Amino acid sequence: MATKSTKKPTTTAAGGKAVLIIEDDEFLAKMMARMLEEAGLRCTLAGNGKEGLRKAQADVPQLIILDIILPDLDGFAILSKLKAAAATKAVPVIIISNLGQEEDVQQGLRLGAKDYIVKSDLSLDAVVAKVMKQLK
């Protein structure tokens, strides 16, 4: 008999929800984390896809922010793996990427992302608002 994962999404002792940021631009990742932490969330950073998948499976977050262009695995492959895994399939994912072509946006949404933000249009306040909306 197969057993289902019973891992529950993680929250901090203070009740702050956990967000995993999979982004290889360290400056951008830290800026997003700072803004989200100021909003009461707990952030974990992963600088590449393999690390992000490992962290998502080891400590299931309430939301994942995912870049598409990463040094080892592309974000579309990561999103597919997250949505195929029992522990992470229900976790909302927001893509933040330099890829702004309509076909890239549609592919991300088709694979299960809840939102897709193009980095050239990026406002950290908008990211926080979109994250908070998904976590309600």
N, C-alpha and C positions, 0 to 999 in steps of 0.2 A: 504494500500500500504506500503510495506516494504521500509525503507530508508537505503541507503548504508552509511557507515561511510565516511565522507569527510575529516577525519584527514589526514593531510599531514605529512610526516616525518619531524622531527625537525632539524633545523640548528641553530647555534649560530649567534649572531649579526655579528660576523666577518666572517661568512660563513663556519665555521668549521662544519663538519658533525657529527652527534650524533651516538655514539656506546654504546650499552647496554652490559655489561659484567655480565653474570649470572654464578657465580663461588663461591663456599663456602670456597676455600682456599684464605683467605684474603690477604696474602702476594703476591701470584701469581696474584690475581686480581689487586692489587695496582701497581705491577710492569708492567703489561700489560697496565693499564690505563696511567701510567706515560709515557711509550714509545709512546703510541698512541697520547697522548696530545702533546708530543714533535713534533709529525708529523702533528699537527694542528687540531686534532679531539677533540670532547667533549665527555667525558666518564661518564657514570652513572653505578654504581655498585649495584648488587643485590646478597645477600648472600645465597638465597635459591630460589626454583622454584616458589613458590607462589608470593613472592616479585617480582621476575623477570617478571612473567606474568602480574602482576598489573602495573609495571612500563612500560612494553612494550605497554600495551593498553592505559595507561594514556598519554604517551608522545612517540609516535611512532618513534623509531630510524631508521637510515639508514642501520644499520647492528647490528646483535646480535652475541656475542661470548657466547657459551653455553657449560657448563660442563654437563656430563651425570650423574655422581654419586653426587647427592645432598641430603641434609637431609630430605626433605619432598616429593618432586615429582622427578621422574627420568627425565633426559634430553630428553629421547625419547618421554615421555608423554607431556612434555612442547613443544617440536618441533611440535608434532601433533596438539596441541591446537593453536600454533602460525600460522601454515599453514591452519587451519580451520577457523580462524577469518579473516573477511574481511579487517580489519585495518592493520593486520600484515602478511598476506599471501605472499605478494610480498617482504617482508624484507629478505635480504640474511642472512643466519645463518651459522656460522663457528663453528663446534664442536671442543672442546679441552678437551680430556678425557684420563684417565688412561686405559680405555678399548681399547685395541689394537687388539683384535681378528678380523679377516676379516669379520665375521658375524656381529659384532658390527658396523664396518665401513660401510658395505653395508646397514645395517638397517638405519643408520643415513642419508646416501645419498638417500636411497629410500624414506625416510620420507620428504626429501626436503632440507637437508643441502647442501650448496655449496662446503664445504670442511670439512675434518676431520683430525685433528692433534692429534697424540698420545703424551701425556705429556712427555714420556720418550725420545721422539725425538724433544722436544720443543726447539725452538730458538726464543727468543723474536723478533729478527730482522726479522725472517721468518714470524712470526705472523703479524707484521706491514706490511710487503710486501704483504701478502695474503689479509689483510684487505683493503689496498689501491687498490689492483687489483680489488676487488669486488665493491669498491665504484666508480670506473671510469665509 
